[in-house]
Amino acid sequence: MVLRMWRNWLGRHGNATNLALHAAGVPMTVAAAALALTRDWLPAAGLFIGGYALQMLGHVVEGNRSGEERLLRRLLRRSGT
């Protein structure tokens, strides 16, 4: 299952620009979570929003949907909305 997930991820992140944006954005969101634990909310929120924005921009460049958007669409279809 992990191998299948990894292959799926690689298939949606093949563009070099998308990979570069994720390489910057993912550590930013992880750092935001760690910073939030110190209750330093404003910088944590900035890192989180900035990191996610870079990742979403990567998917725009790649021309595909992010995993979060795909999950949300699937859940909304199941709920009948």
C-alpha positions in Angstrom: 0.0 0.0 0.0 2.8 2.5 0.8 4.5 1.7 -2.5 1.2 2.4 -4.3 0.8 5.7 -2.5 4.4 6.7 -3.3 3.9 5.9 -7.0 0.7 7.9 -7.0 2.4 10.8 -5.4 5.3 10.7 -7.8 2.9 10.5 -10.7 1.3 13.8 -9.6 4.6 15.6 -8.9 6.6 14.9 -12.1 7.1 18.5 -13.1 10.4 20.0 -11.9 8.8 23.3 -10.8 6.1 21.4 -8.9 8.7 19.4 -7.1 10.7 22.5 -6.3 7.7 24.3 -4.9 6.8 21.2 -2.8 10.4 21.0 -1.6 10.0 24.5 -0.2 6.4 24.3 0.9 6.3 21.0 2.7 9.1 21.9 5.2 7.3 25.2 5.8 4.1 23.5 6.8 5.9 21.1 9.1 7.8 24.0 10.7 4.5 25.8 11.2 3.2 22.9 13.2 6.2 22.8 15.4 6.1 26.6 15.8 2.4 26.5 16.7 3.3 24.2 19.7 5.3 27.2 21.1 2.1 29.3 20.8 3.8 31.7 18.4 0.6 31.7 16.3 1.2 34.5 13.8 4.5 33.3 12.4 3.1 29.7 12.4 0.0 30.8 10.5 2.2 32.6 8.0 4.4 29.6 7.4 1.5 27.3 7.1 -0.4 29.5 4.6 2.7 30.2 2.6 3.8 26.6 2.5 0.4 25.4 1.4 0.2 28.2 -1.2 3.5 27.1 -2.7 2.3 23.5 -2.9 -1.1 24.5 -4.5 0.8 26.7 -7.0 2.9 23.6 -7.9 -0.3 21.8 -8.7 -1.5 24.6 -10.9 1.9 24.5 -12.8 1.6 20.7 -13.1 -2.0 21.0 -14.2 -3.5 18.5 -11.7 -5.4 18.6 -8.4 -3.7 18.3 -5.0 -4.4 15.3 -2.9 -6.4 17.4 -0.5 -8.6 18.7 -3.2 -9.1 15.2 -4.6 -10.0 13.9 -1.1 -12.5 16.7 -0.5 -14.2 16.2 -3.8 -14.5 12.5 -3.1 -16.0 13.1 0.4 -18.4 15.7 -1.0 -19.6 13.2 -3.6 -20.3 10.6 -1.0 -22.2 13.0 1.2 -24.5 13.8 -1.7 -23.6 17.5 -1.9 
